[in-house]
Amino acid sequence: MGSRHTRVSTETVFELVEPDGTAPVDVGLTYDTRDPYSVAMELEIRTSHRPSVWVVSRGMLAEGLLVPTGLGNVQITPATPEFVLLQLGADDEQASLWMSLPEIEEFLESTYDVVPIGEEDQWWEVDDMVRRLLEAA
């Protein structure tokens, strides 16, 4: 098991695809060893000060850089040599965002420095996870 928990965070900008162009979306990406399989994305459209947080699988995010992946509310598709398309949806609301491929690759590499692929299970703390689940209930 990992002995010291850590977080890896970065700030970036995605581009929201709109009918008449794109709009910048400030994004905070966070990887926490307490949840070693996931990446949290906090998105905030600059005209709105209400962030939206999406949690995606780290493996799915990495796979989506290479091949289309995801079903339902989160889909990631490589689009160009520089960009990946992130599609988010909940109920009747849908959003498509351009993500910089090099920035996402760099962020993922920094998470692999903390928890290499295949070693995520060494960071699970079952007692802590059960406590958090009970607190949320």
C-alpha positions as CSV (number, residue, x, y, z in Angstrom):
1,M,0.0,0.0,0.0
2,G,1.2,3.5,-0.7
3,S,2.5,5.1,2.5
4,R,1.9,8.8,1.8
5,H,-1.0,10.1,-0.1
6,T,-0.5,12.8,-2.6
7,R,-2.4,14.9,-5.2
8,V,-1.3,15.9,-8.6
9,S,-3.1,19.0,-10.0
10,T,-2.9,21.2,-13.0
11,E,-4.8,24.1,-14.4
12,T,-5.6,24.3,-18.1
13,V,-8.2,25.6,-20.6
14,F,-10.5,23.5,-22.7
15,E,-12.5,25.0,-25.6
16,L,-16.3,24.5,-25.4
17,V,-17.7,23.9,-28.9
18,E,-20.6,26.3,-29.6
19,P,-22.7,26.8,-32.8
20,D,-20.8,30.0,-33.6
21,G,-17.3,29.0,-32.5
22,T,-15.6,28.1,-29.2
23,A,-15.6,29.5,-25.7
24,P,-12.8,29.0,-23.1
25,V,-13.5,26.8,-20.2
26,D,-11.1,26.9,-17.2
27,V,-10.3,23.4,-16.0
28,G,-8.7,22.0,-13.0
29,L,-7.4,18.4,-13.3
30,T,-6.8,16.6,-10.1
31,Y,-5.4,13.1,-9.4
32,D,-5.5,11.9,-5.8
33,T,-3.9,8.7,-4.6
34,R,-6.9,8.2,-2.2
35,D,-8.9,7.4,-5.4
36,P,-6.1,6.0,-7.6
37,Y,-8.3,5.0,-10.6
38,S,-9.9,8.4,-11.1
39,V,-9.2,11.9,-12.3
40,A,-11.5,14.8,-11.3
41,M,-12.1,17.6,-13.8
42,E,-13.5,20.8,-12.5
43,L,-14.8,22.9,-15.4
44,E,-15.8,26.5,-15.1
45,I,-17.1,28.5,-18.1
46,R,-15.8,32.0,-17.7
47,T,-19.2,33.6,-18.1
48,S,-20.6,31.4,-15.3
49,H,-19.1,31.1,-11.9
50,R,-20.6,27.7,-11.2
51,P,-18.1,25.0,-11.7
52,S,-19.1,21.5,-12.7
53,V,-17.1,18.5,-11.5
54,W,-16.8,15.4,-13.5
55,V,-14.9,12.3,-12.3
56,V,-13.5,10.0,-15.0
57,S,-11.4,6.9,-15.0
58,R,-7.7,7.6,-15.4
59,G,-7.5,4.6,-17.7
60,M,-10.4,5.8,-19.9
61,L,-8.8,9.3,-20.2
62,A,-5.5,7.7,-21.3
63,E,-7.3,5.3,-23.7
64,G,-9.3,8.1,-25.2
65,L,-6.1,9.8,-26.4
66,L,-5.6,6.9,-28.7
67,V,-9.0,5.5,-29.6
68,P,-12.6,6.5,-29.1
69,T,-13.7,5.4,-25.7
70,G,-16.6,5.8,-23.2
71,L,-20.3,5.3,-23.3
72,G,-23.2,7.4,-22.0
73,N,-22.3,10.6,-20.1
74,V,-18.5,10.7,-20.9
75,Q,-16.9,10.0,-24.3
76,I,-13.4,10.8,-25.4
77,T,-12.2,10.7,-29.0
78,P,-8.9,11.5,-30.6
79,A,-9.6,14.2,-33.2
80,T,-6.4,15.7,-34.5
81,P,-2.7,15.4,-33.7
82,E,-3.1,18.2,-31.2
83,F,-6.6,17.8,-29.8
84,V,-8.9,15.3,-28.3
85,L,-12.7,15.7,-28.1
86,L,-14.4,15.3,-24.7
87,Q,-18.1,14.9,-24.8
88,L,-20.1,15.2,-21.6
89,G,-23.8,14.8,-21.1
90,A,-26.3,14.6,-18.3
91,D,-30.0,14.4,-19.0
92,D,-30.8,16.8,-21.8
93,E,-27.6,18.9,-21.5
94,Q,-24.6,18.0,-23.7
95,A,-21.2,19.7,-24.0
96,S,-18.4,19.0,-26.4
97,L,-14.9,20.3,-25.4
98,W,-11.5,20.3,-27.2
99,M,-8.7,19.2,-24.9
100,S,-5.0,19.8,-25.7
101,L,-3.5,16.3,-26.3
102,P,0.0,17.3,-25.2
103,E,-1.4,18.9,-21.9
104,I,-3.4,15.8,-21.1
105,E,-0.5,13.5,-21.9
106,E,1.8,15.6,-19.6
107,F,-0.8,15.5,-16.8
108,L,-1.2,11.7,-17.1
109,E,2.6,11.2,-17.1
110,S,2.7,13.2,-13.8
111,T,0.1,10.8,-12.3
112,Y,2.1,7.8,-13.5
113,D,5.1,9.2,-11.6
114,V,3.1,9.0,-8.4
115,V,1.2,5.7,-9.1
116,P,2.4,3.6,-12.0
117,I,-0.2,1.8,-14.2
118,G,-1.1,-1.5,-12.6
119,E,-0.2,-0.4,-9.0
120,E,-3.4,1.5,-8.2
121,D,-4.7,-1.4,-6.0
122,Q,-1.7,-0.8,-3.6
123,W,-3.2,2.6,-2.7
124,W,-6.7,1.4,-1.7
125,E,-7.3,1.8,2.0
126,V,-10.4,-0.3,2.5
127,D,-11.2,1.1,6.0
128,D,-11.0,4.7,4.8
129,M,-13.2,3.8,1.7
130,V,-15.9,2.2,3.9
131,R,-15.8,5.1,6.3
132,R,-16.3,7.6,3.4
133,L,-19.1,5.5,1.9
134,L,-20.9,5.4,5.3
135,E,-20.5,9.1,5.8
136,A,-22.0,9.7,2.3
137,A,-25.1,7.5,3.0
